[in-house]
Amino acid sequence: MTIFSRLFTLFAALPTTKGPPPTSNHTYTLQHIYNSTNFFDKFEFLNLPDPATGLATYVNVSTAQDLGLAGITDGHIFLKADMPHNNPEGKRDSIWVQGREGFDAGTLFVIDMQSMPGNVCGAWSKLSTSQKSTTALAADINIVQTQALQDHNYMSLKTTPPKKCTFTPPQPPQTQNTNASNQELATTQLGTFTPATNCSEPWKGCIVQGIQGDVADGFNNVTAGGGIWAMALEHDGIRIWRFFRKDIPKEISSGGGVVDVRGWSTPSAFFQYRYEDDNCDIFGIFRGQALNFKIDFCGYGFDPGYWNTTGCAAATKYPNCEDFVRENPAVFGTVGWVVNEVRIYGH
């Protein structure tokens, strides 16, 4: 054995030392404001086939405005689905708007809403972020997701194989992670992980179920004036908060330019990066995230079993989602987003 091979064998046998865990800066500076003065310049209408195979026909901006599905009223941005028309053989016109700019880890999204889509059988609404690029690994973050009569939010992450992330209930910081900001920031969540913890599981992803009454009619009825949803995309994890109007952090409600989320309350969901087993490359996978507002109908989330278990079959007297949506346009009057403004913060 040569001296070089002996040295190689010696060094190969030595224990490896893992590098330091990623650090996150939880103080953010305001970078963008989207409101009634510029929202429709900063967001585009995606006139695409429904990826959830539902009954929504996503229309372009001119059609949406002509049909009264999008616009400004009293300083609020409204985004909604077609309500006046029966469509016994077809689909229902709806909106899917996406921000023109994508953002990486180190971003805080704050969405101030007057109201959100209410509880109506057949409706499936999402506030999410997704990648702008069509060639990169697909990765979505569902900040708000409501279906039919459910009174809990379903916050989820979705990735495309072969890349995957796995999450379990968040744990306190480990001893080797001495980053002060991580130690001070809440490492628990209000919501509950469902059995699906693999983010690449088809059509589900990894899901945290929120507390009762935090979305749809519950959000709209608790207090006049709505509130905010916020999502922090960071190297140490992804956090989602919901604040009713009276509980909004002062640094947000005052319109300040700097936000430190370490003073915020416990998040609704915390998808935690685990340094010990490297469970998710958040920085690498969740890149170029653009904000989406979407309203769908039926689709793969509304199989016959779901239609029955949610109480929609009994409430509507219809055997399936599709027939009900096509024949009952008037019930969708409360299915719409009313947005005050969107703020994007970064480091």
C-alpha positions as CSV (number, residue, x, y, z in Angstrom):
1,M,0.0,0.0,0.0
2,T,1.4,3.4,-1.0
3,I,1.7,6.3,1.4
4,F,-1.1,8.0,-0.5
5,S,-3.5,5.1,-0.2
6,R,-2.7,4.8,3.5
7,L,-3.5,8.5,4.0
8,F,-6.7,8.2,2.0
9,T,-7.8,5.2,4.2
10,L,-6.9,7.1,7.4
11,F,-8.9,10.2,6.5
12,A,-11.8,8.2,5.2
13,A,-12.1,6.5,8.5
14,L,-12.2,9.8,10.5
15,P,-15.7,10.9,11.6
16,T,-17.2,13.7,9.5
17,T,-18.2,17.0,11.0
18,K,-21.5,18.4,9.8
19,G,-21.4,22.1,9.0
20,P,-23.3,24.6,11.0
21,P,-27.1,24.8,10.6
22,P,-28.5,27.5,8.4
23,T,-29.3,30.7,10.1
24,S,-32.4,32.8,9.5
25,N,-32.8,36.5,9.9
26,H,-36.3,37.2,11.2
27,T,-36.3,40.9,10.8
28,Y,-37.7,42.1,7.5
29,T,-37.8,45.4,5.5
30,L,-40.7,46.4,3.3
31,Q,-40.0,46.0,-0.4
32,H,-43.3,46.1,-2.2
33,I,-46.9,47.2,-1.7
34,Y,-49.7,46.1,-4.0
35,N,-53.0,47.8,-3.5
36,S,-55.9,49.3,-5.5
37,T,-53.4,51.7,-7.3
38,N,-51.3,49.0,-8.9
39,F,-52.6,45.5,-8.1
40,F,-53.7,44.7,-11.7
41,D,-50.3,45.8,-13.0
42,K,-48.4,43.6,-10.6
43,F,-50.6,40.5,-11.0
44,E,-51.4,38.6,-14.2
45,F,-54.5,36.5,-14.9
46,L,-53.6,32.9,-15.8
47,N,-55.8,31.7,-18.7
48,L,-54.8,28.1,-18.2
49,P,-56.5,24.7,-18.0
50,D,-57.6,23.8,-14.5
51,P,-54.8,21.6,-13.1
52,A,-57.2,20.2,-10.5
53,T,-59.5,18.9,-13.2
54,G,-62.3,21.0,-11.7
55,L,-65.2,23.0,-13.3
56,A,-63.4,26.3,-13.4
57,T,-62.5,28.1,-16.6
58,Y,-59.8,30.6,-15.7
59,V,-60.4,33.7,-17.8
60,N,-58.0,36.5,-18.9
61,V,-58.0,40.0,-17.4
62,S,-60.2,41.6,-20.0
63,T,-62.9,38.8,-19.7
64,A,-62.7,38.9,-15.9
65,Q,-63.3,42.7,-15.9
66,D,-66.0,42.5,-18.6
67,L,-67.9,39.9,-16.5
68,G,-67.4,41.7,-13.3
69,L,-65.1,39.0,-11.8
70,A,-62.3,41.4,-10.9
71,G,-62.0,45.1,-10.2
72,I,-61.8,47.8,-7.5
73,T,-64.6,49.0,-5.3
74,D,-64.3,51.4,-2.4
75,G,-60.5,51.0,-2.5
76,H,-60.7,47.2,-2.2
77,I,-59.6,44.7,-4.8
78,F,-62.2,42.1,-5.5
79,L,-61.7,38.7,-7.3
80,K,-64.6,36.3,-7.7
81,A,-66.2,33.6,-9.8
82,D,-69.2,33.8,-12.2
83,M,-72.5,33.9,-10.3
84,P,-75.3,34.8,-12.7
85,H,-75.2,32.0,-15.3
86,N,-76.5,28.5,-15.3
87,N,-74.1,26.1,-17.0
88,P,-75.8,22.8,-17.2
89,E,-73.3,21.3,-19.7
90,G,-70.2,23.4,-19.0
91,K,-67.9,25.0,-16.6
92,R,-68.0,28.2,-14.5
93,D,-65.8,31.2,-15.3
94,S,-63.4,32.0,-12.5
95,I,-60.1,33.7,-11.7
96,W,-56.6,32.6,-11.1
97,V,-54.3,35.6,-10.6
98,Q,-50.5,35.3,-9.9
99,G,-47.9,37.9,-9.0
100,R,-45.5,38.8,-11.7
101,E,-42.5,38.5,-9.5
102,G,-41.2,35.4,-7.6
103,F,-39.3,35.5,-4.3
104,D,-36.8,33.2,-2.5
105,A,-36.2,32.2,1.1
106,G,-35.8,35.3,3.2
107,T,-39.3,36.7,2.3
108,L,-42.3,37.6,4.4
109,F,-45.7,37.8,2.5
110,V,-48.4,39.8,4.3
111,I,-51.9,39.7,2.8
112,D,-54.5,42.1,4.2
113,M,-58.0,40.9,3.5
114,Q,-61.4,42.4,4.0
115,S,-63.0,39.1,3.5
116,M,-62.3,35.7,1.8
117,P,-64.5,33.1,0.0
118,G,-67.3,31.9,2.3
119,N,-68.5,28.3,3.0
120,V,-70.4,27.1,-0.1
121,C,-70.6,23.5,-1.3
122,G,-68.6,22.9,-4.5
123,A,-66.2,25.9,-4.0
124,W,-62.5,25.3,-3.5
125,S,-60.5,28.5,-2.9
126,K,-56.7,29.0,-2.4
127,L,-54.3,31.7,-1.4
128,S,-50.9,30.2,-2.2
129,T,-47.4,30.8,-3.5
130,S,-45.9,28.8,-6.4
131,Q,-42.9,28.9,-8.7
132,K,-43.0,31.2,-11.7
133,S,-40.7,29.0,-13.7
134,T,-42.3,26.1,-15.7
135,T,-39.0,24.3,-16.0
136,A,-37.9,24.4,-12.3
137,L,-38.9,21.8,-9.7
138,A,-42.6,22.6,-8.9
139,A,-43.1,23.6,-5.3
140,D,-46.3,25.2,-3.8
141,I,-47.2,26.7,-0.4
142,N,-50.9,26.8,0.4
143,I,-51.4,29.6,2.9
144,V,-55.2,29.5,2.9
145,Q,-57.2,26.5,1.5
146,T,-60.9,26.1,2.0
147,Q,-63.3,23.6,0.5
148,A,-67.1,23.5,0.8
149,L,-68.3,23.7,4.4
150,Q,-65.0,23.1,6.2
151,D,-64.3,25.5,9.0
152,H,-60.6,24.7,9.3
153,N,-57.8,26.0,7.1
154,Y,-55.7,23.4,5.4
155,M,-52.1,24.8,5.1
156,S,-49.9,22.6,3.0
157,L,-46.6,22.3,1.1
158,K,-46.4,20.4,-2.2
159,T,-43.3,19.3,-4.1
160,T,-42.7,17.3,-7.2
161,P,-40.7,14.0,-7.1
162,P,-37.9,13.1,-7.0
163,K,-37.3,16.0,-4.7
164,K,-39.3,15.8,-1.5
165,C,-39.7,17.3,1.9
166,T,-41.0,15.5,5.0
167,F,-42.3,17.3,8.1
168,T,-43.4,16.2,11.5
169,P,-44.8,18.4,14.4
170,P,-42.2,21.1,15.2
171,Q,-39.8,20.5,18.0
172,P,-37.8,22.9,20.3
173,P,-34.4,24.0,18.8
174,Q,-31.7,21.4,19.2
175,T,-28.6,22.2,21.3
176,Q,-26.3,22.5,18.4
177,N,-28.5,25.3,16.8
178,T,-27.3,28.3,18.8
179,N,-28.7,30.9,16.4
180,A,-30.2,33.5,18.8
181,S,-33.1,34.4,16.5
182,N,-34.1,30.8,16.2
183,Q,-34.1,30.4,20.0
184,E,-36.3,33.4,20.4
185,L,-38.9,32.6,17.7
186,A,-41.9,30.4,18.4
187,T,-41.1,26.8,17.6
188,T,-44.7,25.5,18.0
189,Q,-47.9,25.9,16.0
190,L,-51.6,26.2,16.7
191,G,-52.6,23.7,13.9
192,T,-52.3,19.9,13.8
193,F,-50.4,17.8,11.3
194,T,-52.5,15.4,9.3
195,P,-51.1,11.9,8.6
196,A,-49.8,13.2,5.2
197,T,-46.3,14.4,6.1
198,N,-44.6,13.7,2.8
199,C,-44.9,16.9,0.6
200,S,-44.6,14.9,-2.6
201,E,-47.6,12.7,-1.9
202,P,-49.8,13.2,-5.0
203,W,-52.6,15.8,-4.7
204,K,-52.1,16.2,-0.9
205,G,-48.6,17.2,0.1
206,C,-47.9,17.7,3.8
207,I,-50.8,19.3,5.6
208,V,-51.4,21.2,8.8
209,Q,-55.1,21.6,9.8
210,G,-55.8,25.0,11.4
211,I,-58.0,25.7,14.3
212,Q,-61.7,25.8,14.0
213,G,-63.2,29.0,12.6
214,D,-60.0,30.4,11.1
215,V,-61.2,30.6,7.5
216,A,-64.2,31.2,5.2
217,D,-67.4,32.2,7.2
218,G,-65.4,31.9,10.5
219,F,-62.9,34.5,9.3
220,N,-65.5,36.8,7.8
221,N,-67.9,36.7,10.7
222,V,-65.5,37.0,13.7
223,T,-65.0,40.7,13.3
224,A,-65.8,43.4,10.8
225,G,-62.9,44.3,8.6
226,G,-61.2,40.9,8.2
227,G,-57.6,40.6,9.0
228,I,-54.3,39.4,7.6
229,W,-52.6,36.2,6.6
230,A,-48.8,36.1,6.6
231,M,-46.2,33.6,5.5
232,A,-42.5,33.7,6.3
233,L,-40.3,31.7,3.9
234,E,-37.1,31.1,5.7
235,H,-34.1,28.7,5.8
236,D,-35.2,27.3,9.2
237,G,-38.8,26.7,8.2
238,I,-42.0,28.0,6.8
239,R,-44.4,29.8,9.1
240,I,-48.0,30.8,8.5
241,W,-50.0,33.3,10.8
242,R,-53.6,34.5,10.9
243,F,-54.5,37.7,12.7
244,F,-58.0,39.1,12.9
245,R,-58.1,42.9,12.5
246,K,-57.9,43.7,16.2
247,D,-54.9,41.4,16.7
248,I,-52.7,42.6,13.8
249,P,-49.1,43.3,15.1
250,K,-48.6,47.0,15.6
251,E,-45.6,47.2,13.2
252,I,-48.0,46.0,10.4
253,S,-51.1,48.1,11.3
254,S,-49.0,51.2,11.7
255,G,-47.6,50.8,8.2
256,G,-44.0,50.6,9.4
257,G,-41.2,49.6,7.1
258,V,-39.5,47.1,9.4
259,V,-41.0,43.9,10.9
260,D,-39.5,41.5,13.5
261,V,-41.7,38.4,13.6
262,R,-40.0,37.2,16.8
263,G,-42.5,39.3,18.7
264,W,-45.5,37.7,16.9
265,S,-47.8,35.1,18.4
266,T,-47.6,31.4,17.8
267,P,-48.1,30.6,14.1
268,S,-51.0,28.6,12.7
269,A,-48.5,26.3,11.0
270,F,-44.7,25.8,11.2
271,F,-43.1,23.5,8.7
272,Q,-39.7,23.2,10.5
273,Y,-36.4,22.5,8.9
274,R,-34.6,19.8,10.9
275,Y,-30.9,20.2,10.9
276,E,-30.4,16.6,12.3
277,D,-31.8,14.8,9.3
278,D,-31.9,17.5,6.6
279,N,-35.6,16.9,5.9
280,C,-36.1,19.7,3.4
281,D,-33.9,21.9,1.2
282,I,-36.2,24.9,1.7
283,F,-33.8,27.3,0.0
284,G,-33.3,25.1,-3.0
285,I,-36.8,23.8,-3.6
286,F,-39.0,26.8,-2.7
287,R,-37.5,29.3,-5.1
288,G,-39.2,32.0,-7.1
289,Q,-42.4,31.9,-5.1
290,A,-45.2,34.1,-6.5
291,L,-48.4,34.8,-4.8
292,N,-51.7,33.3,-6.2
293,F,-55.4,33.9,-5.6
294,K,-57.6,31.1,-7.1
295,I,-61.2,30.0,-7.0
296,D,-62.0,26.5,-8.3
297,F,-65.0,24.2,-8.3
298,C,-65.2,20.5,-7.6
299,G,-62.1,18.8,-9.0
300,Y,-60.0,15.9,-7.6
301,G,-60.7,17.2,-4.1
302,F,-64.4,16.5,-4.4
303,D,-64.7,12.8,-5.0
304,P,-68.1,11.2,-4.1
305,G,-66.8,10.2,-0.7
306,Y,-65.8,13.8,0.2
307,W,-69.1,15.2,-1.1
308,N,-70.9,12.9,1.3
309,T,-68.7,13.3,4.4
310,T,-68.7,17.1,4.3
311,G,-72.5,17.1,4.4
312,C,-72.9,18.6,1.0
313,A,-74.9,15.7,-0.4
314,A,-77.4,16.1,2.4
315,A,-77.4,19.9,2.4
316,T,-77.8,20.3,-1.4
317,K,-79.8,17.2,-2.2
318,Y,-77.5,16.7,-5.2
319,P,-75.6,13.4,-5.6
320,N,-72.4,15.0,-6.8
321,C,-70.5,18.3,-6.9
322,E,-70.6,18.9,-10.6
323,D,-74.3,18.9,-11.1
324,F,-74.8,21.3,-8.1
325,V,-72.1,23.8,-9.3
326,R,-73.5,23.8,-12.9
327,E,-77.1,24.4,-11.9
328,N,-76.9,26.7,-8.9
329,P,-75.0,29.9,-9.7
330,A,-76.7,32.1,-7.2
331,V,-75.2,30.3,-4.2
332,F,-71.7,31.5,-5.1
333,G,-72.3,35.2,-4.2
334,T,-70.0,35.0,-1.2
335,V,-67.2,33.1,-3.0
336,G,-64.7,35.8,-3.6
337,W,-61.5,37.5,-2.3
338,V,-61.7,41.1,-1.1
339,V,-58.1,42.3,-0.7
340,N,-57.0,45.6,0.9
341,E,-53.3,45.2,0.1
342,V,-50.4,42.9,-0.2
343,R,-47.0,43.6,1.3
344,I,-43.8,41.9,0.5
345,Y,-40.9,42.1,3.0
346,G,-37.3,40.9,2.6
347,H,-33.9,41.1,4.1
